[in-house]
Amino acid sequence: MSEYPLRINKYLADKKISTRRGADELIKNKKVFINGIIALLGSKVNEGDKVEVRGAKEKEYQYFAYNKPIGIETNSLNSPSGTTFPLGRLDKASHGLIILTNDGRITDALLNPKYFHEKEYLVKTKEKLRNNFKQKMEAGVNIEGYLTKKCKVKIINENTFRVTLTEGKKHQIRRMCSALFQEVADLKRERIMNIKLGNLGQGATREIKVEELSVFLKSLGL
């Protein structure tokens, strides 16, 4: 929780009750009360205040794992329900796991660089991997003035490796490889935290539910 006083929409977002935009809608519809008084857009919450959300229909959240094929733009994705959006991105030339959801509460919890959530990739390079590649990659790579965080690398064969990151800079793996004189031939995301791609077919979608969903949400503080 941020320091008080807080704008009411920030308070509701911090409490994982809603996104800021969703909180604004609740406030406009006069469903939010501070100490029994209807809140207004921009109202402030002080420590010890009683905040209530009354008469709001509980949103039914949906979560899907999707195997994005090469050539598909991430921002064009949607689930079978037609109401979800992709969490994070995979560039057009990459493929693999994308999470689709209508739960805006988890966007910051998953993508904010101050948190450390693992994402695992299988990468093939055009050239044979150099002998010191694993050591250099794991230590952190300078990509245009930014030193990447330490990561885990497992060499599969002379031109294939797995890498587990806890951050997600734009084109990060491709840029890291390029800085180490390796060109990526294929990049596939296989895992986001406890959500695994498994044998999900290209272009296919499956619902994330039961224990898998429970572990995922708990790890995000929900």
Backbone as JSON, one array per atom type, in Angstrom:
{
  "sequence": "MSEYPLRINKYLADKKISTRRGADELIKNKKVFINGIIALLGSKVNEGDKVEVRGAKEKEYQYFAYNKPIGIETNSLNSPSGTTFPLGRLDKASHGLIILTNDGRITDALLNPKYFHEKEYLVKTKEKLRNNFKQKMEAGVNIEGYLTKKCKVKIINENTFRVTLTEGKKHQIRRMCSALFQEVADLKRERIMNIKLGNLGQGATREIKVEELSVFLKSLGL",
  "N": [[0.85, -1.2, 0.0], [0.54, 2.22, -0.84], [1.66, 5.44, 0.49], [-0.45, 7.29, 2.72], [-2.26, 10.48, 2.4], [-4.43, 8.83, -0.03], [-5.5, 8.89, -3.42], [-8.82, 7.9, -4.2], [-9.21, 6.07, -6.31], [-6.67, 4.99, -6.6], [-6.36, 3.81, -4.11], [-8.32, 1.76, -4.2], [-7.26, 0.26, -6.28], [-4.77, -0.5, -5.2], [-5.71, -2.14, -3.18], [-6.49, -4.27, -4.64], [-9.09, -4.38, -5.48], [-10.12, -3.29, -7.75], [-9.17, -2.11, -11.04], [-7.59, 1.1, -11.67], [-9.02, 2.49, -13.63], [-11.39, 1.01, -13.63], [-12.19, 1.56, -11.03], [-12.76, 4.27, -11.23], [-15.07, 4.13, -12.75], [-16.8, 2.86, -10.96], [-16.96, 4.85, -9.04], [-18.12, 6.96, -10.5], [-20.59, 5.83, -10.85], [-21.61, 6.03, -8.36], [-21.09, 4.11, -6.35], [-19.16, 3.87, -4.48], [-18.1, 4.51, -1.2], [-16.83, 6.67, 1.31], [-16.3, 6.6, 4.62], [-19.07, 6.43, 4.87], [-19.99, 8.4, 3.16], [-20.75, 9.34, -0.16], [-18.23, 8.8, -2.52], [-16.24, 10.97, -4.59], [-14.81, 11.55, -7.85], [-11.37, 11.78, -7.53], [-11.46, 12.04, -4.8], [-9.92, 11.75, -1.55], [-8.37, 9.23, 0.47], [-7.79, 8.69, 3.84], [-5.62, 7.23, 6.33], [-7.25, 4.83, 8.3], [-9.77, 5.51, 7.48], [-13.06, 4.38, 6.52], [-13.77, 2.48, 3.83], [-16.12, 1.62, 1.4], [-17.57, -0.49, -1.1], [-20.51, -0.56, -2.67], [-23.25, -2.46, -3.89], [-22.1, -3.25, -6.29], [-21.76, -5.35, -9.05], [-20.12, -8.38, -8.9], [-17.27, -8.98, -10.79], [-16.73, -11.44, -13.28], [-13.89, -13.09, -13.6], [-11.62, -14.14, -16.17], [-9.19, -16.44, -17.4], [-6.74, -17.42, -19.67], [-4.47, -19.67, -21.33], [-2.5, -19.26, -24.16], [-1.16, -20.39, -27.22], [0.82, -18.65, -29.05], [1.32, -18.34, -32.5], [4.15, -17.93, -34.78], [4.38, -14.85, -36.52], [2.02, -13.68, -35.78], [0.62, -10.76, -34.42], [0.92, -9.6, -31.11], [-0.85, -7.7, -30.0], [-3.17, -8.13, -31.38], [-4.5, -10.21, -30.37], [-7.12, -12.19, -28.89], [-9.37, -13.85, -26.66], [-11.51, -16.83, -26.83], [-13.83, -15.87, -25.62], [-13.94, -13.26, -26.29], [-13.46, -11.05, -24.7], [-11.1, -10.54, -23.43], [-7.61, -9.55, -22.87], [-4.14, -9.56, -23.93], [-1.53, -10.37, -21.63], [1.41, -8.79, -21.32], [3.95, -9.19, -23.92], [4.88, -10.88, -26.99], [7.23, -10.77, -29.53], [6.58, -10.43, -33.09], [8.04, -12.31, -34.52], [8.49, -14.3, -32.71], [7.26, -17.13, -30.77], [4.84, -19.01, -28.77], [3.9, -19.14, -25.27], [1.28, -17.07, -24.18], [-0.58, -15.19, -21.86], [-4.0, -14.66, -21.6], [-6.47, -12.48, -20.39], [-9.2, -10.94, -18.56], [-8.71, -9.61, -16.31], [-7.66, -6.89, -15.02], [-6.34, -6.32, -12.69], [-4.05, -7.81, -12.35], [-2.14, -6.95, -14.07], [-0.08, -5.0, -13.41], [1.08, -6.37, -11.26], [2.23, -8.58, -12.49], [3.82, -7.57, -14.6], [5.31, -5.34, -13.78], [8.61, -4.19, -13.38], [9.7, -4.16, -10.82], [8.97, -6.4, -9.5], [9.67, -9.94, -9.26], [9.15, -12.28, -11.38], [9.25, -15.41, -12.85], [9.97, -16.19, -16.27], [10.2, -18.49, -18.84], [12.16, -19.52, -21.62], [12.75, -21.21, -24.74], [15.45, -21.26, -26.83], [16.9, -21.07, -30.04], [19.91, -20.72, -31.83], [21.54, -19.29, -34.73], [24.19, -19.76, -35.13], [26.84, -21.8, -33.75], [26.92, -22.02, -30.22], [29.03, -19.99, -28.24], [31.81, -20.88, -26.13], [31.85, -19.51, -23.67], [29.31, -18.57, -23.43], [27.06, -19.24, -21.74], [28.03, -18.45, -19.18], [28.44, -15.67, -19.6], [25.88, -14.81, -20.31], [24.32, -15.44, -18.04], [25.42, -13.78, -16.12], [24.54, -11.26, -16.67], [23.89, -8.91, -19.21], [25.12, -6.21, -21.11], [22.97, -4.23, -22.74], [22.8, -1.84, -24.91], [23.48, 0.11, -22.97], [22.01, -0.68, -20.78], [22.17, -2.91, -18.11], [21.29, -6.17, -17.95], [19.34, -8.11, -15.62], [20.55, -10.83, -13.56], [20.27, -14.15, -14.83], [19.02, -17.51, -15.53], [20.57, -20.09, -17.31], [20.4, -22.91, -19.38], [22.21, -25.1, -21.27], [21.25, -26.83, -24.11], [22.01, -28.05, -26.57], [24.55, -27.62, -29.11], [23.6, -25.33, -30.36], [21.32, -24.55, -29.01], [19.45, -23.39, -26.23], [17.99, -23.02, -22.94], [16.48, -20.32, -21.25], [15.82, -18.54, -18.29], [14.16, -15.77, -17.27], [13.63, -12.87, -15.15], [12.67, -10.49, -15.85], [11.48, -8.29, -18.46], [12.41, -6.77, -20.87], [12.04, -4.97, -23.99], [12.36, -7.05, -26.77], [14.34, -8.47, -25.42], [15.83, -10.97, -25.13], [16.75, -11.47, -27.73], [18.33, -9.19, -28.09], [20.21, -9.51, -26.05], [21.5, -11.84, -26.92], [22.52, -10.92, -29.35], [24.36, -9.03, -28.42], [26.21, -10.76, -27.46], [27.26, -11.84, -29.69], [25.64, -13.7, -31.03], [23.06, -14.9, -33.13], [19.58, -15.05, -33.03], [17.65, -17.78, -34.07], [15.25, -19.02, -33.55], [12.67, -18.46, -31.18], [10.96, -19.35, -28.37], [8.44, -19.04, -25.96], [7.95, -20.84, -23.05], [7.02, -20.96, -20.46], [5.32, -19.07, -17.94], [5.78, -18.05, -14.84], [4.06, -20.34, -12.9], [2.54, -21.25, -14.94], [2.43, -23.32, -17.67], [3.31, -23.99, -21.08], [3.27, -26.55, -22.16], [1.84, -29.23, -23.99], [0.19, -27.76, -25.62], [-1.33, -26.95, -28.63], [-0.2, -25.09, -31.57], [-1.66, -21.92, -31.91], [-3.76, -22.66, -30.34], [-5.97, -22.52, -27.46], [-6.33, -22.7, -23.93], [-8.19, -22.93, -20.89], [-7.16, -21.47, -17.84], [-7.35, -22.73, -14.66], [-8.69, -23.9, -11.5], [-6.36, -25.49, -9.36], [-3.98, -24.68, -10.64], [-4.59, -22.04, -11.39], [-5.11, -20.96, -8.87], [-2.58, -21.09, -7.59], [-1.14, -19.4, -9.27], [-2.45, -16.87, -8.97], [-2.14, -16.48, -6.22], [0.63, -16.21, -6.06], [0.85, -13.75, -7.19], [-0.16, -12.15, -5.3], [-2.91, -12.09, -4.97]],
  "CA": [[0.0, 0.0, 0.0], [1.26, 3.48, -0.9], [1.49, 6.28, 1.66], [-1.67, 8.09, 2.8], [-3.58, 10.16, 1.82], [-4.43, 8.23, -1.36], [-6.7, 9.07, -4.25], [-9.68, 6.75, -4.01], [-8.99, 5.04, -7.33], [-5.39, 4.34, -6.27], [-6.64, 2.98, -2.94], [-9.04, 0.55, -4.64], [-6.32, -0.53, -7.08], [-3.8, -1.1, -4.27], [-6.41, -3.19, -2.43], [-6.85, -5.29, -5.62], [-10.55, -4.41, -5.65], [-10.41, -2.9, -9.12], [-8.15, -1.28, -11.67], [-7.9, 2.52, -11.47], [-10.09, 2.85, -14.55], [-12.6, 0.39, -13.12], [-12.57, 2.3, -9.82], [-13.39, 5.52, -11.66], [-16.44, 3.81, -13.17], [-17.58, 2.62, -9.74], [-17.17, 6.16, -8.39], [-19.09, 7.69, -11.32], [-21.9, 5.2, -10.63], [-21.96, 6.28, -6.96], [-21.08, 2.85, -5.62], [-18.04, 3.9, -3.54], [-18.36, 5.39, -0.05], [-15.76, 6.88, 2.28], [-16.93, 6.94, 5.91], [-20.51, 6.55, 4.67], [-20.31, 9.48, 2.23], [-20.45, 8.97, -1.55], [-16.94, 9.31, -2.99], [-16.18, 11.67, -5.87], [-13.53, 11.37, -8.55], [-10.34, 12.6, -6.89], [-11.54, 12.01, -3.33], [-8.74, 11.18, -0.89], [-8.58, 8.3, 1.58], [-6.79, 8.78, 4.9], [-5.47, 6.01, 7.12], [-8.33, 4.68, 9.27], [-11.07, 5.74, 6.84], [-13.82, 3.2, 6.13], [-14.11, 2.53, 2.41], [-17.05, 0.56, 1.01], [-18.09, -0.55, -2.46], [-21.85, -1.1, -2.49], [-24.12, -2.72, -5.04], [-21.36, -3.53, -7.53], [-21.8, -6.75, -9.46], [-18.76, -8.94, -8.9], [-16.84, -9.32, -12.14], [-16.28, -12.82, -13.46], [-12.59, -13.03, -14.26], [-11.26, -15.27, -17.02], [-7.75, -16.57, -17.63], [-6.47, -18.43, -20.7], [-3.14, -19.82, -21.89], [-2.61, -19.29, -25.62], [0.1, -20.66, -27.9], [0.9, -17.71, -30.18], [2.19, -18.74, -33.6], [5.0, -16.92, -35.42], [3.69, -14.04, -37.51], [0.84, -13.06, -35.19], [0.9, -9.62, -33.55], [0.35, -9.8, -29.78], [-1.96, -6.8, -29.7], [-4.36, -8.52, -32.12], [-5.01, -11.44, -29.77], [-8.28, -12.19, -28.03], [-9.77, -15.2, -26.29], [-12.79, -17.23, -27.39], [-14.92, -15.09, -25.03], [-13.94, -11.94, -26.92], [-13.43, -9.97, -23.7], [-9.81, -10.51, -22.73], [-6.47, -8.91, -23.5], [-2.9, -10.28, -23.62], [-0.64, -9.84, -20.6], [2.76, -8.81, -21.85], [4.07, -9.31, -25.37], [5.88, -11.67, -27.7], [7.34, -10.1, -30.82], [5.94, -11.13, -34.2], [8.89, -13.43, -34.96], [8.57, -15.3, -31.64], [6.02, -17.87, -30.56], [4.75, -19.64, -27.46], [2.88, -18.87, -24.26], [0.73, -15.76, -23.84], [-1.74, -15.27, -20.98], [-5.1, -13.77, -21.94], [-7.33, -12.32, -19.22], [-9.93, -9.68, -18.41], [-8.4, -9.19, -14.95], [-6.67, -5.82, -15.05], [-5.65, -6.22, -11.4], [-2.79, -8.53, -12.32], [-1.2, -6.4, -15.05], [1.08, -4.43, -12.74], [1.71, -7.39, -10.41], [3.0, -9.49, -13.33], [4.72, -6.93, -15.55], [6.15, -4.3, -13.18], [9.97, -4.71, -13.2], [10.13, -4.25, -9.41], [8.65, -7.76, -9.05], [10.53, -10.95, -9.87], [8.35, -13.43, -11.78], [10.02, -16.13, -13.86], [9.48, -16.54, -17.6], [11.19, -19.43, -19.4], [12.17, -19.54, -23.08], [13.63, -22.12, -25.48], [16.04, -20.42, -27.87], [17.85, -21.67, -30.97], [20.73, -19.71, -32.49], [21.98, -19.67, -36.07], [25.59, -20.21, -35.03], [27.19, -22.59, -32.57], [27.1, -21.19, -29.03], [30.42, -19.84, -27.79], [32.11, -21.61, -24.89], [31.57, -18.69, -22.49], [27.98, -17.97, -23.61], [26.26, -19.44, -20.52], [28.59, -17.6, -18.12], [28.2, -14.27, -19.94], [24.43, -14.55, -20.31], [23.81, -15.51, -16.67], [25.97, -12.69, -15.3], [23.93, -9.99, -17.05], [24.46, -8.44, -20.48], [24.91, -4.79, -21.38], [22.27, -4.0, -24.0], [22.63, -0.42, -25.18], [23.6, 0.89, -21.75], [21.25, -1.29, -19.69], [22.69, -4.21, -17.7], [20.18, -7.05, -17.61], [19.44, -8.83, -14.35], [21.07, -12.18, -13.67], [19.27, -15.11, -15.29], [19.46, -18.91, -15.52], [20.73, -20.63, -18.66], [20.72, -24.35, -19.51], [22.6, -25.42, -22.64], [20.63, -28.07, -24.58], [22.99, -28.58, -27.52], [25.51, -26.6, -29.53], [22.97, -24.07, -30.76], [20.01, -24.44, -28.35], [19.53, -23.22, -24.78], [16.83, -22.51, -22.21], [16.83, -19.2, -20.39], [14.76, -18.11, -17.39], [14.31, -14.36, -16.93], [12.67, -12.29, -14.2], [12.32, -9.17, -16.38], [11.0, -8.43, -19.82], [12.69, -5.63, -21.74], [11.65, -5.19, -25.37], [13.29, -7.88, -27.55], [15.49, -8.63, -24.53], [16.68, -12.14, -25.41], [17.41, -11.24, -29.02], [19.35, -8.16, -27.88], [21.27, -10.12, -25.24], [22.25, -12.74, -27.79], [23.26, -10.1, -30.31], [25.51, -8.44, -27.71], [27.18, -11.84, -27.25], [27.63, -12.3, -31.03], [24.81, -14.84, -31.43], [21.81, -14.46, -33.76], [18.48, -15.97, -32.7], [16.93, -18.39, -35.2], [13.89, -19.35, -33.09], [12.47, -18.11, -29.77], [9.66, -19.88, -27.93], [8.21, -18.94, -24.52], [7.35, -22.1, -22.6], [6.45, -20.87, -19.1], [5.2, -17.82, -17.2], [5.59, -18.48, -13.45], [3.69, -21.76, -12.85], [1.73, -21.57, -16.11], [3.3, -23.94, -18.67], [2.75, -24.19, -22.41], [3.02, -27.98, -22.29], [1.59, -29.72, -25.35], [-0.85, -26.94, -26.25], [-1.02, -26.79, -30.04], [-0.05, -23.72, -32.07], [-2.93, -21.25, -32.15], [-4.79, -23.2, -29.44], [-6.2, -21.83, -26.19], [-6.93, -23.5, -22.85], [-8.53, -22.14, -19.71], [-6.36, -21.65, -16.62], [-8.34, -22.85, -13.6], [-8.49, -24.77, -10.34], [-5.13, -25.31, -8.58], [-3.04, -23.91, -11.44], [-4.99, -20.64, -11.26], [-4.96, -20.58, -7.47], [-1.15, -20.87, -7.34], [-0.76, -18.22, -10.06], [-2.99, -15.66, -8.34], [-1.52, -16.33, -4.9], [1.99, -15.72, -6.29], [0.73, -12.34, -7.56], [-0.69, -11.43, -4.16], [-4.36, -11.99, -5.05]],
  "C": [[0.88, 1.24, 0.0], [0.96, 4.31, 0.34], [0.19, 7.09, 1.57], [-1.31, 9.58, 2.8], [-3.45, 9.66, 0.4], [-5.67, 8.67, -2.13], [-7.51, 7.79, -4.18], [-9.46, 5.67, -5.06], [-7.68, 4.28, -7.11], [-5.57, 3.4, -5.09], [-7.3, 1.66, -3.36], [-8.14, -0.34, -5.49], [-5.3, -1.23, -6.19], [-4.41, -2.25, -3.48], [-6.85, -4.34, -3.33], [-8.36, -5.44, -5.79], [-10.91, -4.13, -7.1], [-9.16, -2.29, -9.73], [-8.5, 0.17, -11.41], [-9.05, 2.95, -12.38], [-11.42, 2.28, -14.08], [-13.12, 1.1, -11.88], [-13.27, 3.61, -10.18], [-14.84, 5.27, -12.09], [-17.34, 3.57, -11.96], [-17.92, 3.94, -9.05], [-18.22, 6.96, -9.16], [-20.51, 7.15, -11.1], [-22.35, 5.26, -9.17], [-22.07, 5.0, -6.13], [-19.97, 2.8, -4.56], [-18.32, 4.93, -2.45], [-17.12, 5.47, 0.83], [-16.4, 7.39, 3.57], [-18.43, 7.24, 5.73], [-20.94, 7.63, 3.71], [-19.89, 9.06, 0.81], [-19.15, 9.63, -1.99], [-17.1, 10.0, -4.33], [-14.86, 11.35, -6.55], [-12.5, 12.31, -7.93], [-10.42, 12.65, -5.39], [-10.32, 11.31, -2.75], [-9.16, 10.27, 0.28], [-7.44, 8.48, 2.58], [-6.73, 7.47, 5.67], [-6.57, 5.97, 8.19], [-9.7, 4.95, 8.69], [-11.72, 4.4, 6.49], [-14.26, 3.36, 4.69], [-14.99, 1.35, 2.07], [-17.38, 0.67, -0.48], [-19.43, -1.28, -2.37], [-22.55, -1.34, -3.82], [-23.4, -2.99, -6.34], [-21.42, -5.02, -7.82], [-20.37, -7.27, -9.56], [-18.4, -9.42, -10.3], [-16.37, -10.77, -12.21], [-14.99, -12.79, -14.28], [-12.33, -14.31, -15.05], [-9.77, -15.26, -17.29], [-7.52, -17.71, -18.63], [-4.98, -18.47, -21.02], [-3.31, -19.98, -23.4], [-1.23, -19.52, -26.21], [0.16, -19.81, -29.16], [1.82, -18.24, -31.27], [3.1, -17.6, -34.05], [4.16, -16.15, -36.44], [2.45, -13.35, -37.0], [1.27, -11.91, -34.28], [0.2, -9.83, -32.21], [-0.88, -8.95, -29.55], [-3.23, -7.12, -30.49], [-5.06, -9.72, -31.49], [-6.27, -11.19, -28.95], [-8.69, -13.63, -27.77], [-11.09, -15.56, -26.95], [-13.96, -16.41, -26.85], [-15.02, -13.7, -25.63], [-13.8, -10.78, -25.96], [-12.08, -9.81, -23.03], [-8.74, -9.8, -23.55], [-5.21, -9.67, -23.13], [-2.12, -9.58, -22.52], [0.79, -9.93, -21.12], [2.76, -9.05, -23.35], [5.05, -10.41, -25.77], [6.0, -11.02, -29.07], [6.83, -11.01, -31.94], [6.72, -12.36, -34.63], [9.02, -14.53, -33.92], [7.23, -16.01, -31.49], [6.0, -18.46, -29.15], [3.69, -19.02, -26.57], [2.58, -17.38, -24.09], [-0.44, -16.01, -22.89], [-2.76, -14.22, -21.41], [-6.04, -13.69, -20.74], [-8.15, -11.03, -19.34], [-9.71, -9.08, -17.03], [-7.28, -8.16, -14.96], [-5.87, -5.69, -13.77], [-4.25, -6.82, -11.47], [-1.75, -7.96, -13.29], [0.07, -5.89, -14.39], [1.83, -5.48, -11.94], [2.6, -8.33, -11.23], [4.1, -8.78, -14.11], [5.64, -5.87, -14.94], [7.55, -4.86, -12.88], [10.45, -4.79, -11.75], [9.8, -5.62, -8.81], [9.51, -8.76, -9.82], [9.71, -12.21, -10.16], [9.03, -14.11, -12.96], [9.24, -16.34, -15.16], [10.57, -17.35, -18.27], [11.03, -19.54, -20.91], [13.11, -20.63, -23.61], [14.13, -21.35, -26.69], [17.02, -21.23, -28.72], [18.59, -20.55, -31.68], [21.21, -20.23, -33.84], [23.4, -20.24, -36.05], [25.77, -21.08, -33.78], [27.45, -21.66, -31.39], [28.56, -21.15, -28.62], [30.61, -20.51, -26.43], [31.72, -20.83, -23.64], [30.16, -18.09, -22.53], [27.15, -18.06, -22.33], [26.73, -18.5, -19.42], [28.26, -16.13, -18.37], [26.72, -13.92, -19.82], [23.9, -14.5, -18.88], [24.26, -14.33, -15.82], [25.26, -11.36, -15.54], [24.65, -9.42, -18.25], [24.13, -6.96, -20.66], [24.24, -4.66, -22.75], [21.97, -2.5, -24.13], [22.58, 0.4, -23.9], [22.82, 0.36, -20.57], [21.84, -2.67, -19.39], [21.53, -5.09, -17.24], [20.42, -7.74, -16.27], [20.0, -10.24, -14.59], [19.94, -13.13, -14.07], [19.85, -16.52, -15.22], [19.49, -19.42, -16.95], [21.08, -22.11, -18.58], [21.0, -24.64, -20.98], [22.0, -26.78, -23.01], [21.53, -28.79, -25.58], [23.8, -27.41, -28.06], [24.88, -25.3, -30.02], [21.57, -23.89, -30.16], [20.21, -24.3, -26.85], [18.17, -22.8, -24.23], [17.31, -21.37, -21.33], [15.6, -18.82, -19.57], [15.06, -16.7, -16.93], [13.32, -13.95, -15.86], [12.31, -10.86, -14.62], [11.93, -9.35, -17.84], [11.17, -7.17, -20.65], [12.32, -5.98, -23.19], [12.75, -5.94, -26.14], [14.53, -8.27, -26.72], [16.4, -9.78, -24.91], [17.42, -11.96, -26.72], [18.55, -10.22, -28.87], [20.51, -8.69, -27.05], [22.14, -11.02, -26.11], [23.11, -11.96, -28.78], [24.5, -9.48, -29.68], [26.6, -9.47, -27.46], [27.52, -12.53, -28.57], [26.92, -13.59, -31.44], [23.51, -14.3, -32.04], [20.73, -15.51, -33.5], [17.8, -16.46, -33.97], [15.49, -18.7, -34.82], [13.79, -19.06, -31.59], [11.05, -18.51, -29.38], [9.53, -19.71, -26.41], [7.42, -20.16, -24.06], [6.68, -21.99, -21.23], [6.4, -19.42, -18.64], [4.84, -18.21, -15.77], [5.23, -19.97, -13.44], [2.84, -22.18, -14.04], [2.65, -22.08, -17.22], [2.56, -24.12, -19.99], [2.38, -25.66, -22.62], [2.83, -28.38, -23.74], [0.46, -28.97, -26.06], [-0.45, -26.65, -27.69], [-0.91, -25.33, -30.46], [-1.42, -23.13, -32.39], [-4.05, -21.7, -31.23], [-4.82, -22.44, -28.14], [-6.76, -22.82, -25.18], [-7.19, -22.6, -21.66], [-7.59, -22.49, -18.57], [-7.34, -21.67, -15.46], [-7.86, -23.75, -12.48], [-7.15, -24.48, -9.67], [-4.1, -24.47, -9.33], [-3.33, -22.41, -11.32], [-4.78, -20.14, -9.85], [-3.51, -20.25, -7.14], [-0.68, -19.6, -8.04], [-1.19, -16.94, -9.37], [-2.36, -15.41, -6.98], [-0.1, -15.77, -5.03], [1.99, -14.24, -6.66], [0.12, -11.5, -6.45], [-2.19, -11.25, -4.19], [-5.05, -13.16, -4.37]]
}
